[in-house]
Amino acid sequence: MDRAAPLSGIPRRLRIATAIGALLALLGTYLVSATDRADAAPVANVIRVAEFPADCTYSHRLPDDPIVFPRLPGASHMHSFFGSTVTNANTTLPDLVTSPTTCNPQVDVSSYWVPTLYRDNVAVEPAIATFYYLGEGVRADVVANTQPFPQGLRLVAGNAKATGPNDSIARWSCLHAGQVPPSKDFVNCPAGTMLESYLDFPQCWNGRDLDSPDHKSHLAYPVNQACPSTHPVHVPKLRQVLRYPVSGDPSHFRLASGPGYTMHGDFFNAWPVAEMARRVQDCIRPVIKCGHDGRPI
């Protein structure tokens, strides 16, 4: 049987020439490939964040809470309301869906409210209030299966009765002053900055109830980047971000509910069903950053 001659039998100069030829051929392939890549149309710079926002300016202030104290005007501590302009102790879903709103986009007629902030007993309202709808904090496959918030959902996040920072999930920081560590209580922000409050709502729904006796337990926070079996339906994470035009000594501040660690938020969902579903489909599930109109930025 004929066999290939061993490499050692090939003259040294021939082996060198063969190797150089192979290298030149490889280099030519690389240069053609690189040219093809350079001539190709650039790939769009897609921001991989699952998000759509609602900016909702301050609307009004009342000692009412239609979730915790429905039909009991004056029964609550003072609240600052955003979004729907008609919210009071007697508000129901039909009231919201036909109401004016302070939100951008104006299709968001939901109601959001928080305990009023006071500086030296004078009420201070946020200069900026943004409610972000996010897909984060869970695995990618969970985000891809996000479901819209059901219309009429009522939900409270945070702890109005917290007795110390360890009872709180809210956090305070300073806008444009990252050197100030965030805290669960008020922080001392440098002059020229603003006091910020961040609060994340739970994002795992039990799939049945629009409310619960404590206004919290029909939703839960993720466990190990997934929704627990008791709350299997993943909905967007609602993040409440408030920026107050105050700074300085935090001893001058209080919430209507108490110290900074009692910060909490209420959400009464009145988004039009189709609009909420479209934003979840186009922004959250494919992990795309969208603007107020629910379109990719």
Secondary structure as GFF3:
##gff-version 3
##sequence-region A 1 297
A	DSSP	three_ten_helix	7	9	.	.	.	ID=ss1
A	DSSP	alpha_helix	12	39	.	.	.	ID=ss2
A	DSSP	beta_strand	51	56	.	.	.	ID=ss3
A	DSSP	beta_strand	58	62	.	.	.	ID=ss4
A	DSSP	beta_strand	79	83	.	.	.	ID=ss5
A	DSSP	alpha_helix	93	97	.	.	.	ID=ss6
A	DSSP	beta_strand	103	104	.	.	.	ID=ss7
A	DSSP	beta_strand	111	115	.	.	.	ID=ss8
A	DSSP	beta_strand	117	119	.	.	.	ID=ss9
A	DSSP	beta_strand	122	124	.	.	.	ID=ss10
A	DSSP	beta_strand	128	134	.	.	.	ID=ss11
A	DSSP	alpha_helix	140	143	.	.	.	ID=ss12
A	DSSP	beta_strand	154	158	.	.	.	ID=ss13
A	DSSP	three_ten_helix	165	167	.	.	.	ID=ss14
A	DSSP	beta_strand	171	175	.	.	.	ID=ss15
A	DSSP	beta_strand	194	200	.	.	.	ID=ss16
A	DSSP	beta_strand	204	205	.	.	.	ID=ss17
A	DSSP	beta_strand	219	220	.	.	.	ID=ss18
A	DSSP	beta_strand	233	234	.	.	.	ID=ss19
A	DSSP	beta_strand	237	244	.	.	.	ID=ss20
A	DSSP	three_ten_helix	250	252	.	.	.	ID=ss21
A	DSSP	beta_strand	253	255	.	.	.	ID=ss22
A	DSSP	three_ten_helix	260	262	.	.	.	ID=ss23
A	DSSP	beta_strand	264	268	.	.	.	ID=ss24
A	DSSP	alpha_helix	273	279	.	.	.	ID=ss25
A	DSSP	pi_helix	280	284	.	.	.	ID=ss26
###
